[in-house]
Amino acid sequence: MTSPLADWDRIAAYLAVCRTGSLSGAARSLGLSQPTVRRQVEALERELGPLFARGASGLSPLAAGAGLRAQAEAMEAAAAAFRRAAEGDARLVAGPLRITTSAVFGAEVLPGLLAPLLAAHPGLRVEVVADDRQENLLRRDADLAVRFAPPAQDALVALRLRPIPIRLVASPDYLRRAGPVASPDDLAARHAFVGDDRGDLIARGFAAMGWPRPARLAFRSDSGLAQLGAVRAGIGVGVAQAGLAARYGLEAVLPGAIPMAAWLVTHEDLRGLARVAAAWEALAGALG
């Protein structure tokens, strides 16, 4: 009988359950059905013995199984290296290129930066993961990332980009209805706000500036695009990159801007691929 250790699908299912703590979470991360992941995990456990404790809160690795995670991650990294080697001639600016960044940047800014690169290299196929979660470059979830927090993983190459100015803005229609903002106190007490689904992003920003806590959060969403849409629709005051605010005719409600740090990141093993190097140079040039 073939050893399950030779079956990467089972190892990948084990690793996904370790990371997510549930069969359903593992299934979502792998793009599989939950019964499929369950079968893979159960098959591995039949060969190796119990690997997880089942409880109301999900699955947690047993002491005997927890030590296998590092080995599984090493296999995952080797599989990613194998895929990179199989994806074509490293000297050609062609083939697949996966880029991850935030939802707003990926939808509103990145396409315009990539258009000249794709026009110059029609063999390049770009996939953008526009999501506020950080994809793992070590696992080859992406080739390049534009991130707004410093990378913490080893074996990554990072270039600090020009900070992006962030402003508190509102639509002209909203300001006509609500009236101009006289001061931070007036803003916090009298105006409606657009924020994240937990409602703490705006509050933390105000606290950092020494301003009072906003009184009314009129619209919440975990999507940065939805928040931008709500501000454009005149629901209330929110945050936006200065360039996007200017593009959509949004007005700053208070003077000044907060610089948002940004990094361009890739895995050190990928810098030698021509398609990655070309995208790196294009984005680094455009973003400073």
C-alpha positions in Angstrom: 0.0 0.0 0.0 1.2 3.5 -0.8 2.2 5.4 2.3 -0.1 8.4 3.0 3.1 10.4 3.5 3.5 10.3 -0.3 0.0 11.7 -0.7 0.3 15.5 -0.6 -3.4 16.1 -0.6 -3.7 14.4 2.9 -0.8 16.4 4.2 -2.3 19.6 2.8 -5.6 18.8 4.5 -3.9 18.2 7.8 -2.0 21.5 7.6 -5.1 23.5 6.6 -7.0 22.1 9.7 -4.0 23.0 11.9 -4.2 26.6 10.6 -7.9 27.1 10.6 -9.0 24.9 13.5 -12.0 23.4 11.6 -12.8 21.2 8.7 -15.0 23.9 7.1 -12.2 26.5 7.4 -9.7 24.1 5.9 -12.1 23.3 3.1 -12.5 27.0 2.3 -8.8 27.6 2.3 -8.2 24.7 0.0 -11.1 25.2 -2.3 -12.5 21.8 -1.5 -15.7 20.4 0.0 -15.8 19.7 3.7 -16.5 16.0 3.2 -13.4 15.7 1.0 -11.2 17.3 3.7 -12.8 15.1 6.3 -12.0 12.0 4.3 -8.4 13.1 3.7 -7.8 13.8 7.4 -9.5 10.5 8.5 -7.4 8.6 6.0 -4.2 10.1 7.5 -5.4 9.3 11.0 -6.1 5.7 10.1 -2.4 5.3 9.1 -0.8 7.5 11.8 -3.2 7.5 14.7 -5.3 10.4 16.1 -3.9 13.8 15.1 -6.7 16.1 16.4 -8.9 16.5 19.4 -12.5 17.2 18.5 -14.4 19.7 20.5 -17.3 22.2 20.4 -14.9 24.9 19.3 -13.4 22.9 16.4 -10.3 20.7 16.0 -7.0 21.2 17.8 -3.8 19.3 17.1 -2.9 16.6 19.7 0.5 16.8 21.3 1.6 13.8 19.1 0.3 15.5 15.9 1.4 19.1 16.6 5.1 18.2 16.0 4.2 17.2 12.5 3.2 20.7 11.5 6.7 21.9 10.9 7.4 18.9 8.7 4.2 19.5 6.7 5.1 23.1 6.2 8.6 22.1 5.0 6.8 19.8 2.4 4.6 22.7 1.5 7.5 24.9 0.8 9.2 22.2 -1.3 6.0 21.8 -3.3 5.8 25.6 -3.9 9.4 25.5 -5.1 8.6 22.7 -7.4 5.7 24.7 -8.9 7.9 27.7 -9.4 10.4 25.6 -11.3 7.7 24.2 -13.5 6.0 27.4 -14.4 8.1 28.2 -17.4 11.3 29.8 -18.5 12.6 32.1 -15.7 14.1 34.4 -18.4 10.8 35.3 -20.0 8.4 38.0 -18.9 5.5 35.7 -19.5 3.4 33.2 -17.6 1.4 33.5 -14.4 2.0 36.3 -11.8 -0.1 36.5 -8.7 -0.2 39.8 -6.8 -1.9 40.3 -3.4 -2.8 43.6 -1.8 -5.7 45.3 0.0 -9.2 45.3 -1.6 -9.2 49.1 -2.2 -5.7 49.3 -3.6 -6.2 46.2 -5.7 -9.4 47.4 -7.2 -8.8 51.2 -7.5 -5.0 51.7 -7.9 -3.2 48.5 -9.0 -4.9 48.0 -12.4 -3.7 51.4 -13.6 -0.1 50.6 -12.5 -0.1 47.2 -14.2 -1.7 48.3 -17.5 1.6 49.5 -19.1 3.4 46.3 -18.0 0.7 44.1 -19.5 0.7 46.1 -22.7 4.5 45.6 -23.0 4.4 41.9 -22.2 1.2 40.3 -23.6 2.4 36.8 -22.5 2.1 37.9 -18.8 -1.0 36.6 -17.0 -1.7 38.6 -13.8 -4.0 37.4 -11.0 -4.7 40.0 -8.3 -5.9 38.8 -4.9 -7.6 42.0 -3.7 -8.3 41.1 -0.1 -7.5 42.7 3.2 -6.1 39.4 4.5 -2.4 39.0 4.1 -1.6 36.1 1.8 1.4 34.0 2.8 4.3 34.5 0.3 6.3 31.7 1.8 3.5 29.2 0.9 3.4 30.7 -2.6 -0.1 32.1 -2.1 1.3 35.1 -4.1 4.4 36.1 -6.0 4.3 39.8 -5.1 2.5 41.8 -2.4 1.8 45.5 -1.8 1.3 45.6 2.0 0.5 48.3 4.5 2.2 46.6 7.5 5.9 45.5 7.6 6.4 41.9 6.6 7.4 39.7 9.5 8.2 36.5 7.7 11.8 35.4 7.0 13.1 34.8 3.5 11.1 37.8 2.1 12.6 40.8 0.3 10.8 44.1 1.0 11.1 47.6 -0.4 9.6 50.4 1.6 7.5 52.5 -0.7 6.5 56.2 -0.6 3.9 56.7 2.1 0.3 57.0 0.9 -1.5 60.0 2.4 -4.8 59.2 4.1 -7.5 61.8 4.8 -10.8 62.2 6.5 -13.2 62.9 3.7 -16.9 63.3 2.8 -18.9 63.9 -0.4 -19.9 67.4 -1.3 -23.6 66.2 -1.1 -23.1 65.1 2.5 -21.3 68.3 3.5 -24.1 70.4 2.0 -26.6 68.5 4.2 -24.6 68.3 7.4 -22.7 71.6 7.1 -19.0 72.3 7.3 -16.8 70.9 10.0 -15.7 73.6 12.4 -13.3 71.5 14.6 -12.4 67.9 15.7 -14.9 68.3 18.5 -17.6 69.4 16.1 -16.8 66.5 13.8 -16.9 63.9 16.5 -20.2 65.2 18.1 -22.3 66.1 15.1 -21.3 64.1 12.0 -22.1 60.5 10.8 -19.2 58.2 10.1 -18.4 55.3 7.8 -16.1 52.7 9.4 -15.1 49.0 9.6 -17.4 46.3 10.8 -16.0 46.4 14.4 -16.4 50.1 14.6 -13.0 50.7 16.1 -10.9 52.0 13.2 -12.2 55.5 13.2 -12.2 55.6 17.0 -8.6 54.4 17.2 -7.6 57.1 14.6 -9.3 59.8 16.6 -7.7 58.6 19.8 -4.3 58.7 18.1 -4.9 62.3 17.1 -6.1 63.3 20.7 -9.6 63.9 19.4 -12.9 62.8 21.2 -14.5 59.6 20.2 -17.0 59.9 17.3 -20.6 59.7 18.5 -22.4 58.1 15.5 -21.2 55.3 13.2 -23.8 55.3 10.4 -22.3 52.6 8.2 -20.1 49.6 8.9 -18.5 47.1 6.6 -15.4 44.8 6.6 -14.9 45.8 3.0 -12.8 48.8 2.2 -14.5 49.1 -1.1 -17.9 49.2 0.5 -16.7 51.9 2.9 -15.4 54.0 0.0 -18.7 53.5 -1.8 -20.6 54.6 1.3 -18.6 57.8 1.6 -19.1 58.5 -2.1 -22.8 57.9 -1.7 -23.0 60.7 1.0 -23.7 58.5 4.0 -21.0 60.1 6.2 -17.4 60.9 6.8 -14.7 58.2 6.3 -11.1 57.7 5.4 -9.7 57.5 1.9 -6.4 57.6 0.1 -5.8 61.2 -1.0 -5.5 60.2 -4.6 -8.8 58.4 -4.6 -10.5 61.2 -2.8 -9.4 63.6 -5.5 -10.5 61.1 -8.2 -14.0 60.9 -6.8 -14.4 64.5 -5.8 -14.4 63.8 -2.1 -13.6 66.8 0.2 -11.2 66.8 3.2 -13.2 67.6 6.3 -10.1 68.6 8.3 -6.7 69.9 7.0 -3.7 67.6 6.8 -3.2 63.9 6.1 -1.8 60.8 7.9 0.9 59.0 6.0 0.2 55.2 5.5 3.4 53.2 5.2 3.6 50.7 2.3 5.9 47.9 1.3 6.5 45.9 -1.9 7.3 42.3 -1.0 8.3 39.1 -2.6 10.1 35.8 -1.7 13.8 35.9 -2.2 13.6 32.8 -4.4 11.4 34.6 -6.9 13.5 37.7 -7.6 15.4 35.8 -10.3 12.2 35.2 -12.4 12.0 37.7 -15.1 8.2 38.2 -14.8 8.5 38.9 -11.1 11.5 41.2 -11.6 9.6 43.1 -14.3 6.6 43.6 -12.1 8.8 44.6 -9.1 10.5 47.3 -11.2 7.2 48.6 -12.6 5.5 48.8 -9.2 8.6 50.2 -7.4 9.0 52.9 -10.1 5.3 53.9 -9.9 5.1 53.8 -6.1 8.4 55.3 -5.3 
